[in-house]
Amino acid sequence: AKFTMPIFSVRTVIRWEPRHDQELKFLYEERITLWKANSLDEAIDLAEKEALKYSEDDNFEVLDLFQAYSLDDEVSQFEQGAEVYSLLRESDLESSTYLDRYFDTGHERQGIYTGS
């Protein structure tokens, strides 16, 4: 049988530096990237490293939220770390409150990431 490496999507949230056209205090970007990895934890590790690299040039802040999902179906060829979704949202909320409000309400059905 031919072995194919599992594919995972990983959601990250980044707080951008303020822009001149903002109406609210903060600007957050939600991103989803794809990763070939041996495990969920490995996919999160890869996504975290990529997010830090993605944000270093513009002095963005990578927030402490990484959510991953194992894709059931084989996905056609893609570049490692390919961004498949991005959403920018303005908000007056500080980072931890923003994550609690939109992504980590305590009612999610998700496992705990133990890190590497």
PyMOL commands that set and color helices and strands:
alter all, ss='L'
color gray80, all
select helices_A, chain A and resi 40-56+95-102
alter helices_A, ss='H'
color red, helices_A
select strands_A, chain A and resi 7-16+26-36+61-70+83-91
alter strands_A, ss='S'
color yellow, strands_A
deselect
rebuild
show_as cartoon
